Amino acid sequence: MTIRILVYLLLASLTCISTICQAQNRYGQETLEDGLLDPFIRYPAMPRHVVELRDRWAVETLSWVDETLRAHRPQVDPPYIRIQALAAMDDPLHLGEAPVLDAVADFYQRRIRGGLTHLQSTGRPDTGARIWKFYNFTFVVKTRNHAFAFDVSHGYRKVTMTREQLRSIAKQLDVAFISHDHPDHADVAFAHEMAALGKKVVVPESLWPKSDIEKSLVRVSGTHKGNVAGVPFIAYPGSQGATLPNPVYLVTADGVSLMHMGDQSRGSDYDNWMKGIGKAHDVDILFINCRDGGMHRKIAAIDPKLIIPGHENEIRHIVDGRQGVVRTLSNLKENKIPVVLMSWGEYFQYVKNR
């Protein structure tokens, strides 16, 4: 009997290792995340009643968050209950299984559907800019005469937009910008929707070589000044780490200037081109990665009128890499520039002071 048990355990272990290895190789760039996530999904150790309690707690928490955020929209000085609601997202979204929990997926879809309904039914503003946030670093912007987006991504695992929802975003845009070659920023399905509509996507020069939608891609490198579909922009030569190209886009439309940092992190870029941005340009809105360790130096150099952070609770990351709302607020507490923190599917109206 003992030998049989040992043989069974050995076979089970080999099967488990094989399954996890397959998970680690099945999703390309997502290998680390899926390799760590799959054991939670495939081999749950918690008793069923504990899992059911967890799921019910997640449903109730996110339902309250959704209700509260609908009642208290993004603003510079939000009421405390809105801050509580944003912070309450941290707990369920830090579960290892969050990307496959129905409670999280349903919450995401409710938020996305609401945002898309507003995006589709709302025209372009007479002044300033109207900004929607969809996935974690996805921002859609409408000004008086233009509409554009940064880093549109469908999401991850069950927490995802449908192809039709990606298409509905593409229909609203004149042009889209992609910062770098990571799937939470560069979504090939969305790029295909833009191409199918005859629209351009501005991308790093090395992204998707020999793409089947090459004619729809505007490749940039170095400091690149361009104008696509009437939208003028400058792409600065940023990088995530030492080697991954991450153009930092400064788009100026109808008198409003918006800079999207992507995951810019190379330290030498500060002296090479970043430190003079605030003097050379009047930047209205800065979209910056909430996990950016050099955030305060960059904010001081760019000197925007408003900061909108992104990447909070990025569920494509392993749990340790999902910076939550609480830590983001803590990182920004010494900052003197106004901040607007947004969640999935929300919008904010920016009015430029004359």
C-alpha beads as a LAMMPS data file, in Angstrom:
LAMMPS data file: protein, C-alpha beads

354 atoms
353 bonds

1 atom types
1 bond types

-500.0 500.0 xlo xhi
-500.0 500.0 ylo yhi
-500.0 500.0 zlo zhi

Masses

1 110.0

Atoms # bond

1 1 1 0.000 0.000 0.000
2 1 1 2.807 2.375 0.896
3 1 1 4.531 1.784 -2.453
4 1 1 1.252 2.389 -4.301
5 1 1 0.764 5.676 -2.505
6 1 1 4.314 6.783 -3.278
7 1 1 3.901 5.903 -6.960
8 1 1 0.573 7.774 -7.074
9 1 1 2.091 10.862 -5.475
10 1 1 5.040 10.746 -7.873
11 1 1 2.739 10.549 -10.890
12 1 1 0.564 13.336 -9.537
13 1 1 3.611 15.514 -8.996
14 1 1 4.847 14.922 -12.548
15 1 1 1.417 15.757 -13.930
16 1 1 1.275 18.934 -11.890
17 1 1 4.739 20.026 -13.040
18 1 1 3.840 19.291 -16.653
19 1 1 0.620 21.284 -16.448
20 1 1 2.314 24.274 -14.855
21 1 1 5.104 24.191 -17.445
22 1 1 2.494 24.204 -20.207
23 1 1 0.848 27.195 -18.572
24 1 1 4.163 28.955 -18.410
25 1 1 4.699 28.569 -22.141
26 1 1 1.201 28.953 -23.511
27 1 1 0.783 32.717 -23.314
28 1 1 4.041 34.114 -24.678
29 1 1 4.980 37.175 -22.657
30 1 1 2.621 36.206 -19.852
31 1 1 4.680 33.156 -18.832
32 1 1 5.655 34.289 -15.334
33 1 1 2.166 35.407 -14.410
34 1 1 0.379 32.320 -15.697
35 1 1 2.974 29.997 -14.228
36 1 1 2.326 31.451 -10.785
37 1 1 -1.418 31.775 -11.248
38 1 1 -2.257 28.338 -12.578
39 1 1 -1.606 26.366 -9.371
40 1 1 -4.191 28.556 -7.599
41 1 1 -6.746 27.751 -10.292
42 1 1 -6.008 24.126 -11.077
43 1 1 -5.132 22.827 -7.634
44 1 1 -7.177 24.787 -5.081
45 1 1 -6.445 23.759 -1.503
46 1 1 -9.201 25.747 0.174
47 1 1 -12.375 23.895 1.198
48 1 1 -15.413 24.580 -0.947
49 1 1 -17.221 26.535 1.775
50 1 1 -14.230 28.868 2.125
51 1 1 -14.141 29.427 -1.638
52 1 1 -17.857 30.205 -1.607
53 1 1 -17.402 32.715 1.223
54 1 1 -14.536 34.347 -0.667
55 1 1 -16.610 34.632 -3.831
56 1 1 -19.605 36.058 -2.005
57 1 1 -17.381 38.596 -0.249
58 1 1 -15.854 39.653 -3.589
59 1 1 -19.285 40.051 -5.182
60 1 1 -20.639 42.165 -2.307
61 1 1 -17.501 44.301 -2.049
62 1 1 -17.316 45.084 -5.758
63 1 1 -21.062 45.700 -5.981
64 1 1 -20.740 48.349 -3.265
65 1 1 -17.684 49.820 -5.025
66 1 1 -19.588 50.027 -8.319
67 1 1 -22.604 51.675 -6.706
68 1 1 -20.459 54.167 -4.800
69 1 1 -18.288 55.139 -7.773
70 1 1 -21.400 55.772 -9.880
71 1 1 -22.674 58.114 -7.193
72 1 1 -19.331 59.916 -6.752
73 1 1 -17.576 60.639 -10.043
74 1 1 -13.861 61.426 -10.514
75 1 1 -12.838 64.864 -9.296
76 1 1 -9.800 66.676 -7.971
77 1 1 -11.024 66.773 -4.357
78 1 1 -13.190 63.675 -4.013
79 1 1 -15.351 62.957 -0.979
80 1 1 -13.911 60.460 1.451
81 1 1 -16.460 57.792 0.498
82 1 1 -15.104 57.758 -3.062
83 1 1 -11.577 57.253 -1.761
84 1 1 -12.865 54.412 0.416
85 1 1 -14.550 52.795 -2.570
86 1 1 -11.418 53.009 -4.719
87 1 1 -9.331 51.595 -1.875
88 1 1 -11.831 48.775 -1.313
89 1 1 -10.940 47.432 -4.758
90 1 1 -7.438 46.606 -3.534
91 1 1 -8.469 43.554 -1.525
92 1 1 -10.376 41.474 -4.121
93 1 1 -7.986 42.512 -6.890
94 1 1 -5.034 41.262 -4.841
95 1 1 -6.358 37.720 -4.730
96 1 1 -4.115 35.396 -6.697
97 1 1 -7.166 34.155 -8.584
98 1 1 -8.547 37.645 -9.367
99 1 1 -8.036 37.345 -13.154
100 1 1 -10.404 34.351 -13.293
101 1 1 -12.945 35.231 -10.592
102 1 1 -16.448 35.778 -11.943
103 1 1 -16.994 38.542 -9.380
104 1 1 -14.062 40.540 -10.786
105 1 1 -14.946 39.778 -14.411
106 1 1 -18.573 40.851 -13.893
107 1 1 -17.497 44.035 -12.102
108 1 1 -15.080 44.877 -14.929
109 1 1 -17.764 44.330 -17.558
110 1 1 -20.276 46.508 -15.708
111 1 1 -17.727 49.283 -15.539
112 1 1 -16.668 48.895 -19.180
113 1 1 -20.250 48.803 -20.482
114 1 1 -21.073 51.975 -18.582
115 1 1 -17.974 53.732 -19.898
116 1 1 -18.622 52.662 -23.480
117 1 1 -22.238 53.800 -23.330
118 1 1 -21.089 57.232 -22.202
119 1 1 -18.256 57.343 -24.758
120 1 1 -20.599 56.504 -27.624
121 1 1 -23.390 58.840 -26.566
122 1 1 -21.239 61.848 -25.710
123 1 1 -19.942 64.184 -28.384
124 1 1 -16.727 66.111 -28.365
125 1 1 -16.525 68.897 -25.770
126 1 1 -16.606 72.550 -26.740
127 1 1 -13.575 73.218 -24.595
128 1 1 -10.902 71.298 -22.692
129 1 1 -10.812 67.513 -22.878
130 1 1 -13.053 64.648 -21.868
131 1 1 -11.104 61.592 -20.684
132 1 1 -12.247 58.000 -20.213
133 1 1 -10.277 55.254 -18.513
134 1 1 -10.928 51.664 -19.559
135 1 1 -8.263 49.071 -18.771
136 1 1 -5.517 50.040 -16.363
137 1 1 -3.435 52.318 -18.581
138 1 1 -6.011 52.761 -21.359
139 1 1 -7.139 56.346 -21.766
140 1 1 -9.464 57.702 -24.447
141 1 1 -9.497 61.465 -25.025
142 1 1 -11.934 63.686 -26.875
143 1 1 -11.298 67.371 -27.565
144 1 1 -13.304 69.796 -29.680
145 1 1 -12.101 68.415 -33.019
146 1 1 -10.173 65.243 -32.229
147 1 1 -10.395 61.856 -30.516
148 1 1 -7.468 59.597 -29.692
149 1 1 -6.408 56.896 -27.256
150 1 1 -3.340 55.620 -25.446
151 1 1 -2.438 51.972 -24.780
152 1 1 -5.815 50.360 -25.400
153 1 1 -5.832 46.843 -23.918
154 1 1 -8.718 44.401 -23.564
155 1 1 -7.684 43.148 -20.107
156 1 1 -6.561 39.734 -18.927
157 1 1 -8.029 36.227 -18.722
158 1 1 -11.727 36.483 -17.725
159 1 1 -11.371 40.175 -16.917
160 1 1 -11.618 41.278 -20.515
161 1 1 -13.354 43.358 -23.132
162 1 1 -14.957 41.623 -26.089
163 1 1 -13.804 42.164 -29.639
164 1 1 -16.997 44.141 -30.263
165 1 1 -16.171 46.427 -27.345
166 1 1 -12.687 47.039 -28.711
167 1 1 -14.276 47.855 -32.060
168 1 1 -16.654 50.330 -30.425
169 1 1 -13.657 52.200 -28.972
170 1 1 -11.886 52.182 -32.341
171 1 1 -14.953 53.680 -34.035
172 1 1 -14.736 56.708 -31.753
173 1 1 -11.099 57.501 -32.542
174 1 1 -9.082 59.366 -35.139
175 1 1 -5.798 57.727 -34.098
176 1 1 -4.372 55.528 -31.319
177 1 1 -0.950 55.487 -29.640
178 1 1 0.917 52.480 -28.211
179 1 1 3.831 52.977 -25.833
180 1 1 5.612 49.631 -25.749
181 1 1 5.600 45.920 -26.475
182 1 1 3.818 44.499 -23.441
183 1 1 0.327 43.009 -23.773
184 1 1 -1.220 45.325 -21.172
185 1 1 -0.227 48.236 -23.453
186 1 1 -0.017 46.804 -26.981
187 1 1 -3.182 44.936 -27.952
188 1 1 -2.941 43.381 -31.406
189 1 1 -6.687 42.693 -31.535
190 1 1 -7.435 46.374 -30.991
191 1 1 -4.854 47.382 -33.605
192 1 1 -6.610 45.106 -36.103
193 1 1 -9.921 46.816 -35.326
194 1 1 -8.319 50.190 -36.043
195 1 1 -6.861 48.852 -39.288
196 1 1 -10.212 47.415 -40.376
197 1 1 -11.668 50.918 -40.037
198 1 1 -8.833 52.449 -42.061
199 1 1 -7.333 54.208 -39.039
200 1 1 -3.709 54.587 -37.968
201 1 1 -1.929 53.379 -34.854
202 1 1 1.317 55.056 -33.756
203 1 1 3.749 52.451 -32.399
204 1 1 7.403 51.962 -31.396
205 1 1 9.523 51.166 -34.422
206 1 1 10.246 47.575 -33.299
207 1 1 6.664 46.569 -32.393
208 1 1 5.107 43.693 -34.386
209 1 1 7.715 43.343 -37.151
210 1 1 6.321 42.347 -40.552
211 1 1 2.807 42.908 -39.285
212 1 1 -0.136 42.014 -41.486
213 1 1 -1.504 45.511 -40.759
214 1 1 1.766 47.292 -41.584
215 1 1 0.027 49.942 -43.687
216 1 1 -1.965 51.022 -40.636
217 1 1 1.077 51.421 -38.367
218 1 1 3.025 54.654 -37.985
219 1 1 6.408 53.627 -36.597
220 1 1 8.378 56.104 -34.491
221 1 1 11.887 56.193 -33.069
222 1 1 14.113 58.848 -31.571
223 1 1 12.441 62.218 -31.072
224 1 1 9.679 62.126 -33.639
225 1 1 7.345 64.978 -34.518
226 1 1 4.266 63.882 -36.415
227 1 1 0.688 64.574 -37.346
228 1 1 -1.724 61.699 -37.918
229 1 1 -5.370 62.278 -38.822
230 1 1 -4.923 65.922 -37.884
231 1 1 -3.610 65.097 -34.404
232 1 1 -0.146 66.617 -33.818
233 1 1 2.224 64.804 -31.464
234 1 1 5.810 64.460 -30.341
235 1 1 7.181 61.016 -29.454
236 1 1 10.144 61.231 -27.089
237 1 1 12.700 58.357 -27.026
238 1 1 11.739 56.692 -23.768
239 1 1 12.479 53.164 -22.620
240 1 1 11.222 50.665 -20.066
241 1 1 14.402 49.503 -18.470
242 1 1 17.551 49.820 -20.509
243 1 1 16.423 48.348 -23.805
244 1 1 12.640 48.165 -24.399
245 1 1 11.527 51.128 -26.539
246 1 1 8.764 53.109 -24.844
247 1 1 7.948 56.302 -26.746
248 1 1 6.552 58.957 -24.438
249 1 1 3.815 60.765 -26.343
250 1 1 2.958 64.434 -26.026
251 1 1 -0.264 65.105 -27.917
252 1 1 -1.594 68.639 -28.316
253 1 1 -5.154 68.928 -29.578
254 1 1 -7.367 72.017 -29.553
255 1 1 -5.135 73.782 -27.070
256 1 1 -4.888 70.883 -24.615
257 1 1 -1.557 69.037 -24.174
258 1 1 -1.517 65.515 -22.766
259 1 1 1.552 63.380 -22.056
260 1 1 1.327 59.605 -21.656
261 1 1 4.399 58.048 -20.035
262 1 1 3.665 54.373 -20.667
263 1 1 6.106 52.417 -18.516
264 1 1 8.992 54.847 -19.034
265 1 1 11.729 54.035 -16.502
266 1 1 15.238 54.463 -17.968
267 1 1 17.054 56.848 -15.638
268 1 1 19.333 58.447 -18.244
269 1 1 16.309 59.788 -20.145
270 1 1 15.797 62.390 -17.446
271 1 1 18.961 64.270 -18.397
272 1 1 18.766 63.420 -22.104
273 1 1 15.330 64.897 -22.830
274 1 1 12.878 64.869 -19.941
275 1 1 14.147 67.586 -17.638
276 1 1 13.370 70.340 -20.137
277 1 1 9.802 69.288 -20.976
278 1 1 8.098 71.611 -18.506
279 1 1 9.976 74.646 -19.824
280 1 1 9.465 73.788 -23.482
281 1 1 5.800 72.790 -23.269
282 1 1 2.728 73.770 -21.303
283 1 1 1.565 70.257 -20.344
284 1 1 -2.009 70.094 -19.111
285 1 1 -2.393 66.415 -18.193
286 1 1 0.209 63.797 -17.315
287 1 1 -0.732 60.115 -17.417
288 1 1 1.921 58.404 -15.298
289 1 1 2.528 54.868 -14.050
290 1 1 1.545 54.678 -10.373
291 1 1 4.458 52.262 -9.776
292 1 1 7.065 54.670 -11.163
293 1 1 9.874 54.920 -8.629
294 1 1 11.030 58.213 -10.163
295 1 1 7.551 59.688 -10.240
296 1 1 8.219 62.862 -8.274
297 1 1 11.288 63.877 -10.267
298 1 1 9.402 63.357 -13.515
299 1 1 6.381 65.296 -12.295
300 1 1 8.627 68.196 -11.270
301 1 1 10.340 68.209 -14.678
302 1 1 7.136 68.027 -16.718
303 1 1 5.159 70.342 -14.410
304 1 1 1.640 69.389 -15.574
305 1 1 -1.571 71.085 -14.531
306 1 1 -3.124 67.725 -13.603
307 1 1 -1.919 64.179 -12.886
308 1 1 -3.950 61.092 -13.751
309 1 1 -2.097 57.952 -12.622
310 1 1 -2.607 54.571 -14.243
311 1 1 -1.697 50.910 -13.705
312 1 1 -3.342 50.535 -10.299
313 1 1 -4.201 46.915 -9.484
314 1 1 -2.817 45.577 -12.758
315 1 1 -4.108 42.016 -12.523
316 1 1 -1.865 40.867 -15.353
317 1 1 0.985 41.280 -12.867
318 1 1 1.731 38.803 -10.113
319 1 1 0.204 39.804 -6.778
320 1 1 3.367 41.521 -5.513
321 1 1 3.349 43.692 -8.648
322 1 1 -0.238 44.894 -8.327
323 1 1 0.171 48.276 -6.723
324 1 1 -3.138 49.242 -5.189
325 1 1 -4.981 52.487 -4.699
326 1 1 -3.892 52.901 -1.078
327 1 1 -0.202 52.821 -1.945
328 1 1 -0.737 55.067 -4.979
329 1 1 -2.411 57.683 -2.812
330 1 1 0.382 57.365 -0.276
331 1 1 3.029 57.869 -2.976
332 1 1 1.296 61.032 -4.168
333 1 1 0.434 62.578 -0.797
334 1 1 3.409 64.998 -0.846
335 1 1 2.658 66.059 -4.408
336 1 1 1.313 69.610 -4.800
337 1 1 -0.200 69.189 -8.279
338 1 1 -3.894 68.184 -8.489
339 1 1 -4.519 64.454 -8.956
340 1 1 -7.556 62.658 -10.333
341 1 1 -7.695 58.940 -9.632
342 1 1 -9.948 56.999 -11.999
343 1 1 -11.233 53.455 -12.151
344 1 1 -12.375 51.259 -15.038
345 1 1 -15.063 52.843 -17.201
346 1 1 -14.965 56.300 -15.598
347 1 1 -14.682 59.681 -17.294
348 1 1 -13.410 63.095 -16.263
349 1 1 -13.986 66.498 -17.829
350 1 1 -10.850 68.661 -17.904
351 1 1 -11.438 72.384 -18.249
352 1 1 -8.360 74.401 -19.006
353 1 1 -7.958 77.556 -16.962
354 1 1 -7.171 80.559 -19.092

Bonds

1 1 1 2
2 1 2 3
3 1 3 4
4 1 4 5
5 1 5 6
6 1 6 7
7 1 7 8
8 1 8 9
9 1 9 10
10 1 10 11
11 1 11 12
12 1 12 13
13 1 13 14
14 1 14 15
15 1 15 16
16 1 16 17
17 1 17 18
18 1 18 19
19 1 19 20
20 1 20 21
21 1 21 22
22 1 22 23
23 1 23 24
24 1 24 25
25 1 25 26
26 1 26 27
27 1 27 28
28 1 28 29
29 1 29 30
30 1 30 31
31 1 31 32
32 1 32 33
33 1 33 34
34 1 34 35
35 1 35 36
36 1 36 37
37 1 37 38
38 1 38 39
39 1 39 40
40 1 40 41
41 1 41 42
42 1 42 43
43 1 43 44
44 1 44 45
45 1 45 46
46 1 46 47
47 1 47 48
48 1 48 49
49 1 49 50
50 1 50 51
51 1 51 52
52 1 52 53
53 1 53 54
54 1 54 55
55 1 55 56
56 1 56 57
57 1 57 58
58 1 58 59
59 1 59 60
60 1 60 61
61 1 61 62
62 1 62 63
63 1 63 64
64 1 64 65
65 1 65 66
66 1 66 67
67 1 67 68
68 1 68 69
69 1 69 70
70 1 70 71
71 1 71 72
72 1 72 73
73 1 73 74
74 1 74 75
75 1 75 76
76 1 76 77
77 1 77 78
78 1 78 79
79 1 79 80
80 1 80 81
81 1 81 82
82 1 82 83
83 1 83 84
84 1 84 85
85 1 85 86
86 1 86 87
87 1 87 88
88 1 88 89
89 1 89 90
90 1 90 91
91 1 91 92
92 1 92 93
93 1 93 94
94 1 94 95
95 1 95 96
96 1 96 97
97 1 97 98
98 1 98 99
99 1 99 100
100 1 100 101
101 1 101 102
102 1 102 103
103 1 103 104
104 1 104 105
105 1 105 106
106 1 106 107
107 1 107 108
108 1 108 109
109 1 109 110
110 1 110 111
111 1 111 112
112 1 112 113
113 1 113 114
114 1 114 115
115 1 115 116
116 1 116 117
117 1 117 118
118 1 118 119
119 1 119 120
120 1 120 121
121 1 121 122
122 1 122 123
123 1 123 124
124 1 124 125
125 1 125 126
126 1 126 127
127 1 127 128
128 1 128 129
129 1 129 130
130 1 130 131
131 1 131 132
132 1 132 133
133 1 133 134
134 1 134 135
135 1 135 136
136 1 136 137
137 1 137 138
138 1 138 139
139 1 139 140
140 1 140 141
141 1 141 142
142 1 142 143
143 1 143 144
144 1 144 145
145 1 145 146
146 1 146 147
147 1 147 148
148 1 148 149
149 1 149 150
150 1 150 151
151 1 151 152
152 1 152 153
153 1 153 154
154 1 154 155
155 1 155 156
156 1 156 157
157 1 157 158
158 1 158 159
159 1 159 160
160 1 160 161
161 1 161 162
162 1 162 163
163 1 163 164
164 1 164 165
165 1 165 166
166 1 166 167
167 1 167 168
168 1 168 169
169 1 169 170
170 1 170 171
171 1 171 172
172 1 172 173
173 1 173 174
174 1 174 175
175 1 175 176
176 1 176 177
177 1 177 178
178 1 178 179
179 1 179 180
180 1 180 181
181 1 181 182
182 1 182 183
183 1 183 184
184 1 184 185
185 1 185 186
186 1 186 187
187 1 187 188
188 1 188 189
189 1 189 190
190 1 190 191
191 1 191 192
192 1 192 193
193 1 193 194
194 1 194 195
195 1 195 196
196 1 196 197
197 1 197 198
198 1 198 199
199 1 199 200
200 1 200 201
201 1 201 202
202 1 202 203
203 1 203 204
204 1 204 205
205 1 205 206
206 1 206 207
207 1 207 208
208 1 208 209
209 1 209 210
210 1 210 211
211 1 211 212
212 1 212 213
213 1 213 214
214 1 214 215
215 1 215 216
216 1 216 217
217 1 217 218
218 1 218 219
219 1 219 220
220 1 220 221
221 1 221 222
222 1 222 223
223 1 223 224
224 1 224 225
225 1 225 226
226 1 226 227
227 1 227 228
228 1 228 229
229 1 229 230
230 1 230 231
231 1 231 232
232 1 232 233
233 1 233 234
234 1 234 235
235 1 235 236
236 1 236 237
237 1 237 238
238 1 238 239
239 1 239 240
240 1 240 241
241 1 241 242
242 1 242 243
243 1 243 244
244 1 244 245
245 1 245 246
246 1 246 247
247 1 247 248
248 1 248 249
249 1 249 250
250 1 250 251
251 1 251 252
252 1 252 253
253 1 253 254
254 1 254 255
255 1 255 256
256 1 256 257
257 1 257 258
258 1 258 259
259 1 259 260
260 1 260 261
261 1 261 262
262 1 262 263
263 1 263 264
264 1 264 265
265 1 265 266
266 1 266 267
267 1 267 268
268 1 268 269
269 1 269 270
270 1 270 271
271 1 271 272
272 1 272 273
273 1 273 274
274 1 274 275
275 1 275 276
276 1 276 277
277 1 277 278
278 1 278 279
279 1 279 280
280 1 280 281
281 1 281 282
282 1 282 283
283 1 283 284
284 1 284 285
285 1 285 286
286 1 286 287
287 1 287 288
288 1 288 289
289 1 289 290
290 1 290 291
291 1 291 292
292 1 292 293
293 1 293 294
294 1 294 295
295 1 295 296
296 1 296 297
297 1 297 298
298 1 298 299
299 1 299 300
300 1 300 301
301 1 301 302
302 1 302 303
303 1 303 304
304 1 304 305
305 1 305 306
306 1 306 307
307 1 307 308
308 1 308 309
309 1 309 310
310 1 310 311
311 1 311 312
312 1 312 313
313 1 313 314
314 1 314 315
315 1 315 316
316 1 316 317
317 1 317 318
318 1 318 319
319 1 319 320
320 1 320 321
321 1 321 322
322 1 322 323
323 1 323 324
324 1 324 325
325 1 325 326
326 1 326 327
327 1 327 328
328 1 328 329
329 1 329 330
330 1 330 331
331 1 331 332
332 1 332 333
333 1 333 334
334 1 334 335
335 1 335 336
336 1 336 337
337 1 337 338
338 1 338 339
339 1 339 340
340 1 340 341
341 1 341 342
342 1 342 343
343 1 343 344
344 1 344 345
345 1 345 346
346 1 346 347
347 1 347 348
348 1 348 349
349 1 349 350
350 1 350 351
351 1 351 352
352 1 352 353
353 1 353 354
